[in-house]
């Protein structure tokens, strides 16, 4: 990946967190189908105490707080102060929900150990996933269950990698490094299961979830192209290009997304893993 596409925990404290905050409405609209699938599979019970890793703007945390009810509690954890301020603003008036700014790979989390753990796309950015997952396992009570959603193979996620291939026709983008921290670092299902087993998780299940996304929540190809050029992990390279190159990329992105336009919406295929395991 380019430097802009290698995204570790510290990046979320600066430019990456600011970019996500700027484009949060588009990201949330795009990720809602996956979030709904995750929360349905998690099926949190009233009274449970839940930690949400990489909670971002807090949609999953708010949903969890409703599911566990007044007798339960939810702690949303993120490394980005910018995103947590927005998450707290959106969660005003929800008494059983708190937010903590922390690097879950190394920091203690108040209230641990928890009964349950959830994460929608928040666990792919650790520099050392083996160590981080072992740390996360210790945030759970013995037998406590975690439910995560992470992206599947890049070739099954054209909403981003098809768009990246379009940009690469105009820009010198090096081949992605599958081992670098970033949104697609856990695409290998067997490696993911091995990492979890080594971290002390048992009863590991990694099942696929196929769905469709409206890129940036957009209903038309031009708006999707605008979002991809400004919000995705290769957008730094696009923004650094000259005006003519940017215009050519945008034109090609519009054409690319037009192939996924249905009668009433933009629907680009996506594939993710829904991960379930228990703390040993």
N, C-alpha and C positions, 0 to 999 in steps of 0.2 A: 504494500500500500504506500501511497505517498505519505509524507509527514502529516498532512492534514487528515489522512484517513486512519492513522495509528492513534487511537484514542484511549488513553489510560485514565485512571481515576483523577489524577491531578488536572487533566485537561478540562474536566467538568467544572472546575472552580473558576475558570476564566472564559475564554472565547467560546468554547463549545457550549457551556452552560448558558451564556448570553444568547447564543444563536438559537438554542432550543426554546428559551423563554420567549424570544421574539416571534418564533414560529409555532408556539405551543398549540394554538387552536388547530393548525393544520396537522401537526403530529398527532394530537389526541383524536381527531376525526379519523385519521388514517389507521391508528392503532386500536380503535375501539373494538372491531371484530375479534382481534386476538385477545384483548383484555377481557371481553365477555366470555370467551371460551375458557380462559384461564380461571376466572372466578367461578364459572359453572363447575369446572372440574374440581376446584379446591373445595367447594361446598362447605365453607366455614360454618361452624355451629355456634349457636348462642352461648355466650359465656367464655369463649376461647380468647386467649391472649395471643396476639398476632404481631409479627414484625414483617415489614414490607421493605425489601432491600432495593435500593435505587428507585425510590418512589417518585422522583421527578416532581411533576405538578400535582401529584396526590390523587389521581383518579382511582387507582386500585386501593389506596388507603381509605378513601371515603367509602368506596363500595364495601370494603371489608368491615368498616365500622358499622355500617348498616346491618350487615349479615350477623355480626357477633352480638349486636344489641347492647343495651345499657349495662348488662352484667359482664360484658367482655371489654377488651381494650385493644387498641391498635397503635403501634409505633411505626411511623414512616421514617426511613433512614435514607439520607442522600448526602453526597459530598459537596453539593453545590448550594451555597447560601442563597444565591439568586432564585433557584428553583424552589427552595424550601420556603422562602418568604411568600412566593406566589401560592404554594401549596397551603400554607397556613391561612392566607387570605381567603382562599376558596373553601377552606374547611371551617371557617368561623361559625361558631354555634354548635359544633359537633363535640360534645363533652368527652367522649370516650376515645378521642383521637389526638395524639401528640406527634410532633416531628422532632427529629434529632439530626443535627449536622455531624456526620462522622464518616470515616473511611471504614466500612464494615470489615475490610480485610485485616485491619490492625487495631481498631479502636474498640473499647468496651461500649456496650449499648445499655443504657439504663433500663431496668425491668427484666433483663435476661436472667434465666432462660425462659423462652416463650413456648407456648403449646404448638404454634403453627408458624410457618414462614411462607411468604409469597414473594414473587418478583416477576414483573413483566419487563423483560429485556434489560434488567439491571445488573446482571452477573457476568457479562461478557467482557468487561473492561479491566479485569484484574491482571496485573503484570505477571503474577505467579498464581494461577488459578488453583493449583494443588494446595498451596498454603492457605489461600483465601477460603476455599471450600471447607477445609478443616476448621478454620475459624468460624465460619458460618454454622457448621454442624454444632459447635459448642454453644451457639445462641439458642438451641432447642433443648427442651427437656428430653431425657431418654425416651425414645419412642415417638418424639414429636415429629410431625410430618411437614415436609416442604413441598410446595408446588411452584414451579418456575415455568416461564415461557421464554424460549430463546429462538433465534432464527435458524432455519435449516439451510441446506446447501445453496450457494449463490446462484447456481444455474436454475433453481426453482423459484427465484425471487427477482424476476425481471423488472419489477417496479423500481429497484435500485440498480441491479447489475446490468440490466439491459440499457438503462439510462447511462450508466458509467461507460459501457461499450460505445455508445453514441458519442460521448465526450472524448473518448480515447481516439476516435477517428480524426479529431482535430488537435488533440493535445498529447504530449508525451507523458502518459501515465504508466509508471512501472507496474509490473504484475503484483497483485495483492499478496501480502505475506500472511498465510493462514495462521501463523503462530503469534502474530502481533495483536495486542489488545485492540478490540474493535467490535462492531456489531455482529460480525460473522466469524468470530473466533471459536465458537462452540458448535460448528455445523457437523462435525464428525460424531455421529451418534455413539459409536463404540468408544471413542476417546472420552467423550463426555461421561459415559457410564463408568469407565475406568477411573476417571478423576474423582467421581463421587464415591466409588467404593474405597479408593485409597484415602479419602477424607473421613471415612467412618460412617458413610450412609449405607443403609441396607434396603431391601425391597424396592430396588430401583426400577422405575418404568420410564421409558422415553418413547412417547408415541407421537406420530405426526399429526399436524393439523394443517389442512389446506383450506385456504380461504381466498378472498379477493379484497384488494384495497383500492380506495380512491386516493391517489397520491396527493398528499396535502389536503385531503378532504375535497379536492377539486371535482367539479362536475364536467369539466371540459379539458381537452388536451393542452390548450395554451396555458391555462392556470396551473396544470400539473407540471408543465415544462418550467414555468416560473419558479415553482416550489423546488423542484429537483435541482435547478441551477443555483439556487440560493441557500438550500437547507441541508443537502446531503453531504456526505463526508468527503466528496471530491469537489465540492463547490468552491473551495479556496483556489484550486487550479483554474477553474472557469473564470472566477472573478479577477484573477491576475492576468488573464489573456487580453489581447487588444479588442477593440470594439467590433471589428469585422469578424473575428473568430467567435466572440460571444454570440453575435447575431446568427452566425451559421450553426452553432451548437443549438441555440434555441429553436431555430427552424427545424432542425433534424429531430430534436426532442418532441416537438409538437407532432411531427409525422410519426414518430415511434409510438407515442401514447395514443394517437388516433386509432391505431389498430386494436386498442382495448376498449373503445367506446361502444357501449351498448345503446339500446333504445332510450334508456332513461338515466344512465350513469356511466362513470368511468370505473372499470373493474379490471384491475391488473392482478394476475395470479401471485399468490404468496404461499410459502411453506414454512412452517415453524415446528419446533419440538415442544410438546408439553411434557414436563419432567416432574415425576413424583418420586419421593423417597422418604425414608424415616431415619432419624438419628439413632445410631446404634446404642 
